[in-house]
């Protein structure tokens, strides 16, 4: 049975945040352009990236970098719209 350390827990929390925000989007509880949605996505990607610094996987690192960059763009757009 695998042993999880602190960075694994961060990665799992990050993945859970991204999945939760997408689920809430599908339930129409969040809007895709809202600061909450993009902020939670950015936080999730950041937590996953943190875990990848210790247990590196190139494909996951690339997708999370893009996920974070797009989320940060969304945050800027949401803040401009206020």
MIMAR-503222 format. One record per residue: x negated, y, z of N, C-alpha, C, CB in turn; residue in one letter. Coordinates in steps of 0.05 Angstrom, whole numbers. Glycine has a CB too. Layout:
@n_x = X; n_y = Y; n_z = Z; ca_x = X; ca_y = Y; ca_z = Z; c_x = X; c_y = Y; c_z = Z; cb_x = X; cb_y = Y; cb_z = Z; resn = a;
...
END
This chain:
@n_x = -17; n_y = -24; n_z = 0; ca_x = 0; ca_y = 0; ca_z = 0; c_x = -18; c_y = 25; c_z = 0; cb_x = 19; cb_y = 0; cb_z = 25; resn = x;
@n_x = -12; n_y = 44; n_z = -18; ca_x = -29; ca_y = 68; ca_z = -19; c_x = -26; c_y = 85; c_z = 6; cb_x = -22; cb_y = 84; cb_z = -44; resn = x;
@n_x = -48; n_y = 99; n_z = 12; ca_x = -48; ca_y = 117; ca_z = 35; c_x = -47; c_y = 145; c_z = 24; cb_x = -73; cb_y = 112; cb_z = 53; resn = x;
@n_x = -28; n_y = 161; n_z = 34; ca_x = -26; ca_y = 189; ca_z = 26; c_x = -41; c_y = 207; c_z = 45; cb_x = 4; cb_y = 197; cb_z = 24; resn = x;
@n_x = -55; n_y = 226; n_z = 34; ca_x = -68; ca_y = 246; ca_z = 50; c_x = -54; c_y = 272; c_z = 47; cb_x = -99; cb_y = 248; cb_z = 43; resn = x;
@n_x = -64; n_y = 293; n_z = 59; ca_x = -52; ca_y = 319; ca_z = 59; c_x = -47; c_y = 330; c_z = 31; cb_x = -68; cb_y = 338; cb_z = 74; resn = x;
@n_x = -66; n_y = 327; n_z = 14; ca_x = -63; ca_y = 338; ca_z = -13; c_x = -43; c_y = 323; c_z = -29; cb_x = -90; cb_y = 338; cb_z = -28; resn = x;
@n_x = -40; n_y = 297; n_z = -24; ca_x = -19; ca_y = 282; ca_z = -38; c_x = 9; c_y = 292; c_z = -29; cb_x = -22; cb_y = 251; cb_z = -31; resn = x;
@n_x = 11; n_y = 298; n_z = -3; ca_x = 37; ca_y = 308; ca_z = 7; c_x = 43; c_y = 335; c_z = -7; cb_x = 35; cb_y = 312; cb_z = 38; resn = x;
@n_x = 23; n_y = 352; n_z = -10; ca_x = 28; ca_y = 377; ca_z = -24; c_x = 38; c_y = 373; c_z = -52; cb_x = 2; cb_y = 394; cb_z = -25; resn = x;
@n_x = 25; n_y = 354; n_z = -66; ca_x = 34; ca_y = 347; ca_z = -94; c_x = 62; c_y = 337; c_z = -95; cb_x = 15; cb_y = 327; cb_z = -106; resn = x;
@n_x = 69; n_y = 320; n_z = -76; ca_x = 97; ca_y = 309; ca_z = -75; c_x = 117; c_y = 331; c_z = -69; cb_x = 99; cb_y = 286; cb_z = -54; resn = x;
@n_x = 110; n_y = 349; n_z = -50; ca_x = 128; ca_y = 372; ca_z = -44; c_x = 131; c_y = 389; c_z = -69; cb_x = 117; cb_y = 388; cb_z = -21; resn = x;
@n_x = 109; n_y = 394; n_z = -84; ca_x = 110; ca_y = 410; ca_z = -108; c_x = 128; c_y = 397; c_z = -129; cb_x = 83; cb_y = 414; cb_z = -120; resn = x;
@n_x = 125; n_y = 371; n_z = -132; ca_x = 142; ca_y = 357; ca_z = -152; c_x = 172; c_y = 358; c_z = -143; cb_x = 133; cb_y = 327; cb_z = -154; resn = x;
@n_x = 177; n_y = 355; n_z = -117; ca_x = 204; ca_y = 356; ca_z = -107; c_x = 216; c_y = 384; c_z = -112; cb_x = 205; cb_y = 349; cb_z = -77; resn = x;
@n_x = 200; n_y = 405; n_z = -109; ca_x = 210; ca_y = 432; ca_z = -114; c_x = 218; c_y = 436; c_z = -143; cb_x = 189; cb_y = 453; cb_z = -106; resn = x;
@n_x = 201; n_y = 426; n_z = -161; ca_x = 207; ca_y = 429; ca_z = -189; c_x = 232; c_y = 413; c_z = -197; cb_x = 183; cb_y = 420; cb_z = -207; resn = x;
@n_x = 234; n_y = 389; n_z = -187; ca_x = 258; ca_y = 372; ca_z = -192; c_x = 283; c_y = 385; c_z = -180; cb_x = 254; cb_y = 344; cb_z = -181; resn = x;
@n_x = 281; n_y = 395; n_z = -156; ca_x = 304; ca_y = 407; ca_z = -143; c_x = 313; c_y = 432; c_z = -158; cb_x = 297; cb_y = 415; cb_z = -114; resn = x;
@n_x = 295; n_y = 449; n_z = -166; ca_x = 303; ca_y = 473; ca_z = -180; c_x = 316; c_y = 466; c_z = -207; cb_x = 279; cb_y = 491; cb_z = -185; resn = x;
@n_x = 306; n_y = 446; n_z = -220; ca_x = 319; ca_y = 438; ca_z = -246; c_x = 347; c_y = 426; c_z = -241; cb_x = 301; cb_y = 417; cb_z = -260; resn = x;
@n_x = 349; n_y = 411; n_z = -220; ca_x = 376; ca_y = 400; ca_z = -213; c_x = 395; c_y = 422; c_z = -206; cb_x = 373; cb_y = 380; cb_z = -189; resn = x;
@n_x = 386; n_y = 442; n_z = -190; ca_x = 403; ca_y = 465; ca_z = -184; c_x = 411; c_y = 481; c_z = -208; cb_x = 390; cb_y = 482; cb_z = -163; resn = x;
@n_x = 392; n_y = 483; n_z = -227; ca_x = 398; ca_y = 496; ca_z = -253; c_x = 421; c_y = 481; c_z = -267; cb_x = 373; cb_y = 497; cb_z = -271; resn = x;
@n_x = 419; n_y = 455; n_z = -268; ca_x = 440; ca_y = 439; ca_z = -282; c_x = 467; c_y = 441; c_z = -268; cb_x = 431; cb_y = 410; cb_z = -283; resn = x;
@n_x = 466; n_y = 444; n_z = -242; ca_x = 491; ca_y = 448; ca_z = -226; c_x = 502; c_y = 476; c_z = -228; cb_x = 487; cb_y = 440; cb_z = -197; resn = x;
@n_x = 487; n_y = 494; n_z = -242; ca_x = 493; ca_y = 522; ca_z = -245; c_x = 493; c_y = 537; c_z = -218; cb_x = 521; cb_y = 525; cb_z = -258; resn = x;
@n_x = 476; n_y = 527; n_z = -200; ca_x = 472; ca_y = 541; ca_z = -174; c_x = 450; c_y = 561; c_z = -176; cb_x = 465; cb_y = 520; cb_z = -152; resn = x;
@n_x = 433; n_y = 558; n_z = -197; ca_x = 412; ca_y = 577; ca_z = -202; c_x = 413; c_y = 585; c_z = -232; cb_x = 384; cb_y = 566; cb_z = -195; resn = x;
@n_x = 404; n_y = 609; n_z = -238; ca_x = 402; ca_y = 617; ca_z = -266; c_x = 373; c_y = 614; c_z = -274; cb_x = 411; cb_y = 647; cb_z = -270; resn = x;
@n_x = 369; n_y = 605; n_z = -299; ca_x = 342; ca_y = 600; ca_z = -309; c_x = 324; c_y = 625; c_z = -310; cb_x = 344; cb_y = 589; cb_z = -336; resn = x;
@n_x = 336; n_y = 648; n_z = -310; ca_x = 320; ca_y = 673; ca_z = -310; c_x = 318; c_y = 686; c_z = -283; cb_x = 332; cb_y = 692; cb_z = -330; resn = x;
@n_x = 328; n_y = 673; n_z = -262; ca_x = 328; ca_y = 685; ca_z = -235; c_x = 300; c_y = 683; c_z = -223; cb_x = 348; cb_y = 671; cb_z = -217; resn = x;
@n_x = 295; n_y = 702; n_z = -205; ca_x = 269; ca_y = 702; ca_z = -191; c_x = 266; c_y = 677; c_z = -173; cb_x = 267; cb_y = 728; cb_z = -173; resn = x;
@n_x = 288; n_y = 668; n_z = -162; ca_x = 287; ca_y = 644; ca_z = -145; c_x = 279; c_y = 620; c_z = -161; cb_x = 315; cb_y = 639; cb_z = -132; resn = x;
@n_x = 292; n_y = 616; n_z = -184; ca_x = 285; ca_y = 593; ca_z = -201; c_x = 256; c_y = 594; c_z = -210; cb_x = 303; cb_y = 592; cb_z = -226; resn = x;
@n_x = 247; n_y = 616; n_z = -221; ca_x = 220; ca_y = 617; ca_z = -230; c_x = 200; c_y = 617; c_z = -208; cb_x = 216; cb_y = 643; cb_z = -247; resn = x;
@n_x = 207; n_y = 629; n_z = -185; ca_x = 189; ca_y = 629; ca_z = -162; c_x = 185; c_y = 601; c_z = -151; cb_x = 199; cb_y = 647; cb_z = -140; resn = x;
@n_x = 206; n_y = 585; n_z = -148; ca_x = 204; ca_y = 558; ca_z = -138; c_x = 189; c_y = 540; c_z = -158; cb_x = 232; cb_y = 546; cb_z = -133; resn = x;
@n_x = 193; n_y = 545; n_z = -184; ca_x = 177; ca_y = 530; ca_z = -204; c_x = 148; c_y = 536; c_z = -202; cb_x = 188; cb_y = 536; cb_z = -232; resn = x;
@n_x = 141; n_y = 562; n_z = -198; ca_x = 113; ca_y = 570; ca_z = -195; c_x = 101; c_y = 557; c_z = -170; cb_x = 111; cb_y = 600; cb_z = -194; resn = x;
@n_x = 115; n_y = 558; n_z = -149; ca_x = 105; ca_y = 546; ca_z = -124; c_x = 101; c_y = 516; c_z = -127; cb_x = 125; cb_y = 552; cb_z = -100; resn = x;
@n_x = 120; n_y = 503; n_z = -139; ca_x = 118; ca_y = 474; ca_z = -144; c_x = 93; c_y = 468; c_z = -161; cb_x = 142; cb_y = 463; cb_z = -158; resn = x;
@n_x = 89; n_y = 483; n_z = -182; ca_x = 66; ca_y = 478; ca_z = -199; c_x = 40; c_y = 484; c_z = -184; cb_x = 67; cb_y = 496; cb_z = -225; resn = x;
@n_x = 40; n_y = 504; n_z = -168; ca_x = 16; ca_y = 511; ca_z = -152; c_x = 9; c_y = 489; c_z = -132; cb_x = 20; cb_y = 537; cb_z = -138; resn = x;
@n_x = 29; n_y = 478; n_z = -120; ca_x = 24; ca_y = 456; ca_z = -101; c_x = 14; c_y = 431; c_z = -115; cb_x = 50; cb_y = 449; cb_z = -85; resn = x;
@n_x = 25; n_y = 425; n_z = -138; ca_x = 15; ca_y = 402; ca_z = -154; c_x = -13; c_y = 407; c_z = -163; cb_x = 33; cb_y = 396; cb_z = -178; resn = x;
@n_x = -19; n_y = 431; n_z = -172; ca_x = -47; ca_y = 438; ca_z = -181; c_x = -66; c_y = 435; c_z = -157; cb_x = -48; cb_y = 467; cb_z = -192; resn = x;
@n_x = -58; n_y = 443; n_z = -134; ca_x = -75; ca_y = 440; ca_z = -110; c_x = -82; c_y = 411; c_z = -105; cb_x = -61; cb_y = 452; cb_z = -85; resn = x;
@n_x = -62; n_y = 394; n_z = -107; ca_x = -67; ca_y = 365; ca_z = -103; c_x = -85; c_y = 354; c_z = -125; cb_x = -41; cb_y = 350; cb_z = -102; resn = x;
@n_x = -83; n_y = 365; n_z = -150; ca_x = -99; ca_y = 356; ca_z = -172; c_x = -128; c_y = 364; c_z = -169; cb_x = -88; cb_y = 366; cb_z = -198; resn = x;
@n_x = -134; n_y = 385; n_z = -154; ca_x = -162; ca_y = 392; ca_z = -149; c_x = -177; c_y = 370; c_z = -134; cb_x = -163; cb_y = 418; cb_z = -133; resn = x;
@n_x = -162; n_y = 354; n_z = -119; ca_x = -175; ca_y = 333; ca_z = -104; c_x = -172; c_y = 305; c_z = -117; cb_x = -163; cb_y = 332; cb_z = -76; resn = x;
@n_x = -151; n_y = 302; n_z = -132; ca_x = -146; ca_y = 277; ca_z = -147; c_x = -140; c_y = 284; c_z = -176; cb_x = -122; cb_y = 260; cb_z = -134; resn = x;
@n_x = -161; n_y = 290; n_z = -191; ca_x = -158; ca_y = 302; ca_z = -217; c_x = -146; c_y = 283; c_z = -238; cb_x = -184; cb_y = 313; cb_z = -226; resn = x;
@n_x = -128; n_y = 294; n_z = -254; ca_x = -117; ca_y = 281; ca_z = -277; c_x = -114; c_y = 302; c_z = -299; cb_x = -90; cb_y = 266; cb_z = -270; resn = x;
@n_x = -128; n_y = 300; n_z = -321; ca_x = -129; ca_y = 321; ca_z = -341; c_x = -101; c_y = 328; c_z = -352; cb_x = -147; cb_y = 313; cb_z = -363; resn = x;
@n_x = -86; n_y = 307; n_z = -360; ca_x = -60; ca_y = 312; ca_z = -372; c_x = -42; c_y = 327; c_z = -352; cb_x = -47; cb_y = 286; cb_z = -381; resn = x;
@n_x = -41; n_y = 319; n_z = -328; ca_x = -25; ca_y = 332; ca_z = -308; c_x = -34; c_y = 360; c_z = -302; cb_x = -25; cb_y = 316; cb_z = -281; resn = x;
@n_x = -60; n_y = 364; n_z = -302; ca_x = -72; ca_y = 390; ca_z = -297; c_x = -63; c_y = 410; c_z = -320; cb_x = -103; cb_y = 389; cb_z = -296; resn = x;
@n_x = -65; n_y = 400; n_z = -344; ca_x = -57; ca_y = 417; ca_z = -367; c_x = -28; c_y = 425; c_z = -366; cb_x = -63; cb_y = 403; cb_z = -394; resn = x;
@n_x = -10; n_y = 406; n_z = -361; ca_x = 18; ca_y = 413; ca_z = -360; c_x = 25; c_y = 431; c_z = -337; cb_x = 35; cb_y = 387; cb_z = -359; resn = x;
@n_x = 12; n_y = 427; n_z = -314; ca_x = 18; ca_y = 444; ca_z = -291; c_x = 7; c_y = 472; c_z = -295; cb_x = 6; cb_y = 432; cb_z = -266; resn = x;
@n_x = -15; n_y = 475; n_z = -309; ca_x = -26; ca_y = 502; ca_z = -316; c_x = -6; c_y = 517; c_z = -333; cb_x = -53; cb_y = 500; cb_z = -330; resn = x;
@n_x = 5; n_y = 503; n_z = -353; ca_x = 25; ca_y = 516; ca_z = -370; c_x = 51; c_y = 522; c_z = -354; cb_x = 31; cb_y = 498; cb_z = -394; resn = x;
@n_x = 59; n_y = 503; n_z = -337; ca_x = 83; ca_y = 507; ca_z = -321; c_x = 80; c_y = 531; c_z = -303; cb_x = 89; cb_y = 481; cb_z = -304; resn = x;
@n_x = 57; n_y = 534; n_z = -291; ca_x = 52; ca_y = 557; ca_z = -274; c_x = 51; c_y = 583; c_z = -290; cb_x = 25; cb_y = 553; cb_z = -259; resn = x;
@n_x = 37; n_y = 583; n_z = -313; ca_x = 35; ca_y = 607; ca_z = -329; c_x = 63; c_y = 616; c_z = -339; cb_x = 17; cb_y = 601; cb_z = -353; resn = x;
@n_x = 79; n_y = 597; n_z = -348; ca_x = 106; ca_y = 604; ca_z = -358; c_x = 123; c_y = 614; c_z = -335; cb_x = 119; cb_y = 580; cb_z = -371; resn = x;
@n_x = 120; n_y = 602; n_z = -311; ca_x = 135; ca_y = 611; ca_z = -288; c_x = 127; c_y = 639; c_z = -279; cb_x = 131; cb_y = 591; cb_z = -265; resn = x;
@n_x = 101; n_y = 644; n_z = -280; ca_x = 92; ca_y = 671; ca_z = -273; c_x = 102; c_y = 692; c_z = -293; cb_x = 61; cb_y = 672; cb_z = -272; resn = x;
@n_x = 103; n_y = 684; n_z = -319; ca_x = 115; ca_y = 702; ca_z = -339; c_x = 144; c_y = 707; c_z = -332; cb_x = 112; cb_y = 689; cb_z = -367; resn = x;
@n_x = 159; n_y = 686; n_z = -324; ca_x = 187; ca_y = 689; ca_z = -317; c_x = 190; c_y = 707; c_z = -293; cb_x = 199; cb_y = 662; cb_z = -311; resn = x;
@n_x = 172; n_y = 705; n_z = -274; ca_x = 173; ca_y = 722; ca_z = -250; c_x = 170; c_y = 751; c_z = -258; cb_x = 152; cb_y = 714; cb_z = -229; resn = x;
@n_x = 151; n_y = 757; n_z = -275; ca_x = 147; ca_y = 784; ca_z = -285; c_x = 172; c_y = 794; c_z = -299; cb_x = 122; cb_y = 786; cb_z = -304; resn = x;
@n_x = 183; n_y = 778; n_z = -316; ca_x = 207; ca_y = 786; ca_z = -331; c_x = 231; c_y = 790; c_z = -312; cb_x = 215; cb_y = 764; cb_z = -352; resn = x;
@n_x = 233; n_y = 774; n_z = -291; ca_x = 255; ca_y = 777; ca_z = -272; c_x = 251; c_y = 803; c_z = -256; cb_x = 256; cb_y = 752; cb_z = -253; resn = x;
@n_x = 227; n_y = 809; n_z = -249; ca_x = 222; ca_y = 833; ca_z = -234; c_x = 226; c_y = 858; c_z = -251; cb_x = 193; cb_y = 833; cb_z = -223; resn = x;
@n_x = 220; n_y = 856; n_z = -276; ca_x = 224; ca_y = 879; ca_z = -295; c_x = 254; c_y = 884; c_z = -299; cb_x = 211; cb_y = 874; cb_z = -321; resn = x;
@n_x = 270; n_y = 863; n_z = -297; ca_x = 298; ca_y = 866; ca_z = -302; c_x = 313; c_y = 878; c_z = -279; cb_x = 310; cb_y = 839; cb_z = -308; resn = x;
@n_x = 300; n_y = 881; n_z = -256; ca_x = 313; ca_y = 892; ca_z = -232; c_x = 315; c_y = 922; c_z = -233; cb_x = 299; cb_y = 884; cb_z = -207; resn = x;
END
